[in-house]
């Protein structure tokens, strides 16, 4: 009978078995630990992602969901050392974190794309706006003159009738009022712009409310009283350097010369018909580009009309500066228009009451606007035995600068000028001639 071994003899064998099992267990841990380190640090390799991805719905997370019924138990369960399933929760969180980072990056990119598109849109609109303005400007080169406070409606953009007052007076005399009123009646669908040097942007209504003529004209729906800023008028024209250089105090005919330049610049910028404030309109003219003959030798500048930015007017402004002679009466006005007209085509004598066409510019017979010539201006203040209809005329120029005796329109005198007032500017006649200020100059 063989006796069983004692405890002292069994110990070495048990130790050997323990060491063998320990080596086997350490080998399993040694293979799992590097994978766990990659997941927490630099991430899984492609092969390990594919191998561990197959356990995303099973293993520790899936087992925990089946046992506890909550996803949170799987996420918060302590790590077990060993087995790829223990790494599954960490892998799923890494994917969600990567996806969230990708979404945030795309959001940032879209934000900058929107900002870039917005800036591009602003520059495009600025470019379009610049192209719509005169050359060299991104803001309007000619600031729009503010309407006088009593005006409520905006000035129409269509070309209209233009009058100019180059003195500082704010009380238009009867003849000026009649000129503006008759034009407003003859051209009811066109704006009548009256530029007045005496008007300022800060002029109060009270300072001119005592003027009956001012109130009369302001009440007409198509009449607009505007301040006259000479610097603004000459801006972006050949006349601006001349205006900066000239000394008004040394100019013999400054009021007339400045008015000659102003009418050219205003017609260039706005288009339409210019009229002196001693012209009474009888009927409208349908022509757009025209000059008027004072007599058979001279083109007048008391009435003329051109479309906006017409080359003829630009050439006139250049001639105004290059051949300036302000000391010669009429050199910058009728003489200028005559020179420029002859440069285009030879002007021959008129045949009967017929107009001349010169390169699409109509040169109108003297009967159209000057049926009573300058040397006979007194006839307007005479009583005519026979009535006259002026069938061949559009307007009448009264040659007021010749009226050095300051003859007046007298109510009941039956003179030609009184009858013209009654017919073509009845409101002016009633308020300024028949009213308290009757017989005013």
C-alpha positions as CSV (number, residue, x, y, z in Angstrom):
1,X,0.0,0.0,0.0
2,X,1.4,3.2,-1.1
3,X,0.8,6.0,1.3
4,X,-0.6,9.4,-0.1
5,X,1.8,12.2,-0.5
6,X,2.0,14.8,2.2
7,X,1.1,18.4,1.8
8,X,4.7,19.4,1.7
9,X,5.2,17.3,-1.4
10,X,2.1,18.6,-3.3
11,X,3.2,22.2,-3.0
12,X,5.7,22.2,-5.8
13,X,3.3,20.7,-8.2
14,X,0.6,23.2,-7.4
15,X,3.0,26.0,-7.8
16,X,4.0,24.7,-11.2
17,X,0.3,24.6,-12.3
18,X,-0.3,28.1,-10.9
19,X,2.7,29.4,-12.8
20,X,1.4,27.7,-16.0
21,X,-2.1,29.2,-15.6
22,X,-0.6,32.6,-14.8
23,X,1.4,32.6,-17.9
24,X,-1.6,31.7,-20.0
25,X,-3.7,34.5,-18.3
26,X,-1.0,37.0,-18.8
27,X,-0.8,36.1,-22.5
28,X,-4.5,36.9,-22.9
29,X,-4.1,40.2,-21.1
30,X,-1.1,41.0,-23.2
31,X,-3.0,40.6,-26.4
32,X,-6.0,42.7,-25.2
33,X,-4.1,45.6,-23.5
34,X,-2.6,47.1,-26.7
35,X,-6.0,47.3,-28.4
36,X,-7.5,49.1,-25.4
37,X,-4.6,51.5,-25.4
38,X,-5.2,52.3,-29.1
39,X,-8.9,52.9,-28.5
40,X,-8.3,55.4,-25.7
41,X,-5.4,57.1,-27.4
42,X,-4.8,57.2,-31.1
43,X,-7.8,55.1,-32.2
44,X,-8.3,51.7,-33.6
45,X,-6.5,50.3,-36.6
46,X,-8.6,49.5,-39.7
47,X,-8.5,45.7,-39.0
48,X,-9.4,46.1,-35.3
49,X,-12.3,48.5,-36.1
50,X,-13.7,45.9,-38.5
51,X,-13.2,43.1,-35.9
52,X,-14.6,45.0,-32.9
53,X,-17.4,46.6,-35.0
54,X,-19.0,43.2,-35.3
55,X,-19.6,43.3,-31.6
56,X,-21.3,46.7,-31.4
57,X,-24.7,45.2,-31.1
58,X,-23.7,42.3,-28.9
59,X,-21.2,41.6,-26.1
60,X,-21.1,43.6,-22.9
61,X,-23.3,46.4,-24.2
62,X,-26.0,44.2,-25.7
63,X,-25.9,41.8,-22.7
64,X,-26.3,44.6,-20.3
65,X,-29.3,46.0,-22.2
66,X,-30.9,42.6,-22.1
67,X,-30.3,42.3,-18.4
68,X,-31.0,45.8,-17.2
69,X,-33.3,47.1,-19.9
70,X,-31.4,50.4,-20.1
71,X,-28.7,51.7,-22.4
72,X,-27.1,53.7,-19.6
73,X,-26.2,50.6,-17.7
74,X,-24.0,49.4,-20.6
75,X,-22.3,52.8,-21.0
76,X,-21.6,53.3,-17.3
77,X,-20.7,49.7,-16.5
78,X,-17.2,49.3,-15.2
79,X,-14.6,48.1,-17.6
80,X,-13.7,44.4,-17.6
81,X,-10.2,43.5,-18.4
82,X,-10.1,41.1,-21.2
83,X,-12.3,40.4,-24.2
84,X,-13.0,42.7,-27.1
85,X,-16.6,43.2,-26.0
86,X,-15.4,45.3,-23.1
87,X,-14.2,47.9,-25.6
88,X,-17.5,48.3,-27.4
89,X,-19.0,51.2,-25.4
90,X,-15.8,53.3,-25.8
91,X,-15.8,52.7,-29.6
92,X,-19.5,53.8,-30.0
93,X,-18.8,57.0,-28.1
94,X,-15.8,57.7,-30.3
95,X,-17.9,57.5,-33.4
96,X,-20.5,59.8,-32.0
97,X,-17.8,62.3,-31.0
98,X,-16.2,62.1,-34.6
99,X,-19.6,62.7,-36.2
100,X,-20.4,65.7,-33.9
101,X,-17.0,67.2,-34.7
102,X,-17.7,66.7,-38.4
103,X,-21.1,68.5,-38.1
104,X,-19.5,71.4,-36.2
105,X,-16.8,71.7,-38.9
106,X,-19.4,71.8,-41.7
107,X,-21.4,74.4,-39.7
108,X,-18.4,76.6,-39.4
109,X,-17.7,76.2,-43.2
110,X,-21.3,77.1,-44.1
111,X,-21.1,80.2,-41.8
112,X,-18.0,81.5,-43.7
113,X,-19.6,80.6,-47.0
114,X,-22.6,82.7,-46.1
115,X,-20.4,85.6,-45.0
116,X,-18.5,85.5,-48.2
117,X,-21.6,85.4,-50.3
118,X,-23.0,88.4,-48.4
119,X,-19.8,90.5,-49.0
120,X,-19.8,89.5,-52.6
121,X,-23.5,90.6,-52.9
122,X,-22.7,94.0,-51.3
123,X,-19.8,94.7,-53.7
124,X,-22.0,93.6,-56.7
125,X,-24.8,96.0,-55.7
126,X,-22.2,98.8,-55.2
127,X,-20.8,98.1,-58.7
128,X,-24.3,98.2,-60.3
129,X,-25.0,101.5,-58.4
130,X,-21.7,103.0,-59.5
131,X,-22.4,102.1,-63.1
132,X,-25.8,103.9,-62.9
133,X,-24.1,107.2,-61.8
134,X,-22.0,109.7,-63.8
135,X,-18.4,108.8,-64.4
136,X,-16.1,109.0,-61.4
137,X,-18.8,108.8,-58.7
138,X,-20.2,106.1,-56.5
139,X,-22.5,108.5,-54.8
140,X,-24.6,110.9,-56.9
141,X,-22.3,113.6,-58.3
142,X,-25.1,116.0,-58.3
143,X,-26.9,116.1,-54.9
144,X,-30.6,116.4,-55.4
145,X,-31.7,119.9,-54.4
146,X,-34.3,119.6,-51.6
147,X,-37.7,120.9,-52.5
148,X,-38.8,124.0,-50.8
149,X,-40.7,123.0,-47.6
150,X,-44.2,124.0,-49.0
151,X,-43.7,121.5,-51.9
152,X,-45.2,118.1,-51.1
153,X,-44.8,116.1,-54.4
154,X,-41.5,114.9,-55.8
155,X,-40.2,116.4,-59.0
156,X,-41.0,114.2,-62.0
157,X,-38.0,112.5,-63.6
158,X,-39.3,113.5,-67.1
159,X,-37.8,116.5,-68.8
160,X,-39.7,119.7,-68.2
161,X,-39.5,123.4,-68.3
162,X,-36.6,125.3,-66.6
163,X,-36.5,128.8,-65.3
164,X,-33.7,130.5,-63.5
165,X,-33.5,133.5,-61.1
166,X,-29.8,134.5,-60.6
167,X,-30.5,137.3,-58.2
168,X,-31.3,136.9,-54.5
169,X,-34.9,138.2,-54.7
170,X,-37.6,136.0,-53.3
171,X,-40.6,138.1,-54.5
172,X,-41.1,137.3,-58.2
173,X,-42.5,140.4,-60.1
174,X,-45.7,140.0,-62.1
175,X,-43.9,139.2,-65.4
176,X,-41.8,136.4,-63.8
177,X,-44.9,135.0,-62.2
178,X,-46.8,135.2,-65.6
179,X,-43.9,133.4,-67.3
180,X,-44.0,130.5,-64.9
181,X,-47.8,130.2,-64.8
182,X,-48.2,130.3,-68.5
183,X,-45.6,127.5,-68.9
184,X,-47.4,125.4,-66.3
185,X,-50.7,125.9,-68.2
186,X,-49.2,125.2,-71.6
187,X,-47.4,122.1,-70.3
188,X,-49.7,120.7,-67.7
189,X,-48.1,117.2,-67.8
190,X,-44.5,118.3,-67.4
191,X,-42.7,119.7,-64.4
192,X,-41.9,123.3,-64.3
193,X,-38.8,123.9,-62.3
194,X,-38.0,127.4,-61.1
195,X,-34.4,127.6,-59.7
196,X,-34.0,130.6,-57.4
197,X,-30.6,131.7,-56.0
198,X,-32.3,133.4,-53.1
199,X,-33.7,130.1,-51.8
200,X,-31.6,128.2,-49.4
201,X,-32.1,124.7,-48.1
202,X,-32.8,126.2,-44.7
203,X,-35.0,129.0,-45.9
204,X,-38.2,129.0,-43.7
205,X,-41.6,129.3,-45.2
206,X,-42.4,132.3,-43.0
207,X,-39.7,134.4,-44.6
208,X,-41.4,134.3,-48.0
209,X,-45.1,133.7,-47.0
210,X,-45.8,137.4,-47.4
211,X,-45.0,137.3,-51.1
212,X,-48.3,136.8,-53.1
213,X,-46.4,135.7,-56.2
214,X,-44.5,133.1,-54.2
215,X,-47.7,131.6,-52.7
216,X,-49.4,131.8,-56.1
217,X,-46.7,129.7,-57.8
218,X,-46.3,127.3,-54.9
219,X,-50.0,126.4,-55.2
220,X,-49.6,125.1,-58.8
221,X,-49.3,121.3,-58.8
222,X,-46.6,121.1,-61.5
223,X,-44.5,124.0,-60.4
224,X,-41.5,123.3,-58.2
225,X,-39.5,126.1,-56.6
226,X,-35.9,124.9,-56.0
227,X,-32.7,126.5,-54.5
228,X,-30.0,127.3,-57.1
229,X,-26.5,126.2,-56.0
230,X,-24.1,127.3,-58.7
231,X,-21.3,125.0,-57.5
232,X,-23.7,122.0,-57.7
233,X,-25.0,123.1,-61.1
234,X,-21.6,123.3,-62.6
235,X,-20.3,120.1,-61.1
236,X,-19.2,117.4,-63.6
237,X,-19.3,119.9,-66.5
238,X,-16.6,121.9,-68.4
239,X,-17.9,125.0,-66.7
240,X,-16.7,124.1,-63.1
241,X,-13.0,125.2,-63.6
242,X,-14.2,128.4,-65.2
243,X,-16.5,129.1,-62.2
244,X,-13.7,128.5,-59.8
245,X,-11.4,130.9,-61.7
246,X,-13.7,133.7,-62.6
247,X,-14.1,136.8,-60.3
248,X,-17.7,138.0,-60.3
249,X,-16.7,141.4,-59.0
250,X,-14.7,142.1,-62.1
251,X,-17.3,140.9,-64.6
252,X,-19.3,143.6,-66.3
253,X,-22.3,141.4,-67.1
254,X,-22.0,138.8,-64.4
255,X,-25.7,138.2,-63.9
256,X,-26.2,137.6,-67.6
257,X,-23.0,135.6,-68.1
258,X,-23.6,133.3,-65.1
259,X,-27.2,132.8,-66.3
260,X,-25.9,131.8,-69.7
261,X,-23.7,129.1,-68.2
262,X,-26.3,127.9,-65.7
263,X,-29.0,127.3,-68.4
264,X,-26.5,125.2,-70.4
265,X,-25.6,123.0,-67.4
266,X,-29.2,122.5,-66.3
267,X,-30.3,121.4,-69.8
268,X,-27.3,119.1,-70.1
269,X,-28.1,117.4,-66.8
270,X,-31.9,117.4,-66.9
271,X,-33.0,117.9,-70.5
272,X,-36.1,119.8,-71.4
273,X,-36.9,123.4,-72.4
274,X,-35.1,126.4,-71.0
275,X,-37.1,129.8,-70.9
276,X,-36.2,133.2,-69.7
277,X,-38.5,134.7,-67.1
278,X,-39.8,137.2,-69.5
279,X,-41.3,134.6,-71.9
280,X,-45.0,134.0,-72.0
281,X,-46.0,130.6,-73.3
282,X,-49.0,130.4,-75.7
283,X,-49.0,126.8,-76.8
284,X,-46.7,123.8,-76.3
285,X,-44.0,122.7,-78.7
286,X,-43.6,119.0,-79.4
287,X,-40.0,119.2,-80.6
288,X,-37.2,117.9,-78.4
289,X,-33.9,119.3,-79.9
290,X,-34.3,122.8,-81.1
291,X,-32.8,126.3,-81.3
292,X,-34.7,129.5,-81.9
293,X,-33.7,132.3,-84.3
294,X,-33.9,135.9,-82.9
295,X,-33.6,137.2,-86.4
296,X,-32.2,135.9,-89.6
297,X,-28.6,136.2,-88.4
298,X,-28.6,135.2,-84.8
299,X,-29.7,132.3,-82.7
300,X,-31.3,133.3,-79.4
301,X,-30.8,131.6,-76.1
302,X,-33.9,132.9,-74.3
303,X,-35.7,129.7,-75.4
304,X,-34.1,126.4,-76.5
305,X,-34.7,122.7,-75.8
306,X,-32.5,119.6,-75.9
307,X,-32.6,116.0,-74.6
308,X,-30.5,115.1,-71.6
309,X,-26.7,114.8,-72.3
310,X,-27.0,116.1,-75.9
311,X,-23.6,116.5,-77.5
312,X,-24.5,119.9,-78.8
313,X,-24.9,121.3,-75.3
314,X,-21.6,119.7,-74.2
315,X,-19.8,121.4,-77.1
316,X,-21.4,124.7,-76.1
317,X,-20.1,124.4,-72.6
318,X,-16.6,123.7,-73.9
319,X,-16.8,126.7,-76.2
320,X,-18.1,128.8,-73.3
321,X,-14.8,128.2,-71.5
322,X,-12.3,128.1,-74.4
323,X,-13.6,131.3,-76.1
324,X,-14.7,133.2,-73.0
325,X,-15.3,136.9,-73.4
326,X,-17.5,138.0,-70.6
327,X,-16.9,141.7,-71.4
328,X,-18.8,141.4,-74.7
329,X,-22.5,141.5,-74.5
330,X,-24.2,138.4,-75.8
331,X,-20.9,136.6,-76.6
332,X,-21.6,133.8,-74.1
333,X,-25.3,133.6,-75.0
334,X,-26.7,134.1,-78.5
335,X,-23.3,134.5,-80.0
336,X,-22.2,131.1,-78.5
337,X,-25.2,129.2,-79.9
338,X,-24.8,130.8,-83.3
339,X,-21.1,129.8,-83.4
340,X,-21.9,126.2,-82.5
341,X,-24.8,126.0,-84.9
342,X,-22.7,127.3,-87.8
343,X,-20.0,124.8,-86.9
344,X,-22.5,122.0,-87.7
345,X,-24.0,123.2,-90.9
346,X,-24.3,126.4,-93.0
347,X,-27.3,128.3,-91.8
348,X,-29.1,129.9,-94.8
349,X,-31.9,132.4,-94.8
350,X,-35.4,131.2,-93.9
351,X,-38.0,130.8,-96.6
352,X,-41.4,132.1,-95.5
353,X,-42.3,130.7,-92.1
354,X,-40.4,127.5,-92.3
355,X,-37.9,125.9,-89.9
356,X,-34.5,124.6,-90.8
357,X,-33.2,121.2,-89.9
358,X,-29.5,120.9,-89.0
359,X,-28.3,117.4,-88.2
360,X,-31.6,116.5,-86.4
361,X,-31.6,119.9,-84.6
362,X,-34.5,122.1,-85.6
363,X,-33.6,125.7,-86.1
364,X,-36.9,127.6,-85.7
365,X,-38.1,130.6,-87.6
366,X,-38.1,133.9,-85.7
367,X,-41.9,134.0,-85.7
368,X,-42.0,131.0,-83.4
369,X,-40.7,132.9,-80.3
370,X,-39.7,136.4,-81.4
371,X,-42.6,137.7,-83.5
372,X,-41.9,141.1,-82.0
373,X,-38.2,141.8,-82.5
374,X,-36.0,143.4,-79.9
375,X,-36.0,146.9,-81.4
376,X,-39.8,147.0,-81.2
377,X,-40.3,145.8,-77.6
378,X,-42.4,148.9,-76.8
379,X,-45.2,147.5,-78.8
380,X,-46.1,145.1,-75.9
381,X,-47.1,148.2,-73.9
382,X,-49.2,149.7,-76.7
383,X,-52.9,149.4,-77.5
384,X,-53.3,147.4,-80.7
385,X,-56.2,148.5,-83.0
386,X,-56.5,145.0,-84.4
387,X,-56.4,141.9,-82.3
388,X,-53.5,139.5,-83.0
389,X,-53.5,135.8,-82.5
390,X,-49.9,134.8,-83.0
391,X,-50.9,131.6,-84.8
392,X,-47.3,131.0,-85.9
393,X,-45.8,131.3,-82.4
394,X,-45.3,129.0,-79.5
395,X,-44.3,131.7,-77.0
396,X,-43.5,135.5,-76.9
397,X,-40.3,137.0,-75.6
398,X,-41.0,140.4,-74.0
399,X,-37.3,141.6,-74.0
400,X,-37.6,142.8,-70.4
401,X,-33.9,143.8,-70.1
402,X,-34.8,146.5,-72.7
403,X,-37.5,147.9,-70.4
404,X,-35.2,150.3,-68.6
405,X,-38.1,152.7,-67.9
406,X,-39.8,150.0,-65.9
407,X,-43.1,150.1,-67.7
408,X,-45.9,148.3,-65.8
409,X,-48.8,146.2,-66.6
410,X,-51.8,148.4,-65.9
411,X,-55.3,146.9,-65.3
412,X,-57.8,148.3,-67.8
413,X,-55.2,149.7,-70.1
414,X,-56.1,147.3,-72.9
415,X,-52.4,147.1,-73.9
416,X,-51.1,144.0,-75.6
417,X,-49.2,142.9,-72.5
418,X,-52.4,143.2,-70.3
419,X,-54.4,141.1,-72.7
420,X,-51.6,138.5,-72.7
421,X,-51.7,138.4,-68.9
422,X,-55.5,138.0,-69.0
423,X,-55.3,135.1,-71.5
424,X,-52.3,133.1,-70.5
425,X,-51.7,133.8,-66.8
426,X,-55.1,134.7,-65.5
427,X,-54.2,133.9,-61.8
428,X,-51.2,136.2,-61.9
429,X,-53.3,138.9,-63.5
430,X,-56.1,138.6,-60.9
431,X,-53.8,138.4,-57.8
432,X,-50.9,140.8,-58.8
433,X,-52.4,143.2,-61.3
434,X,-56.0,143.5,-60.2
435,X,-55.4,142.8,-56.6
436,X,-54.0,145.0,-53.8
437,X,-50.6,145.2,-55.6
438,X,-52.1,146.1,-59.0
439,X,-49.9,147.9,-61.5
440,X,-46.7,146.3,-60.0
441,X,-43.7,146.3,-62.3
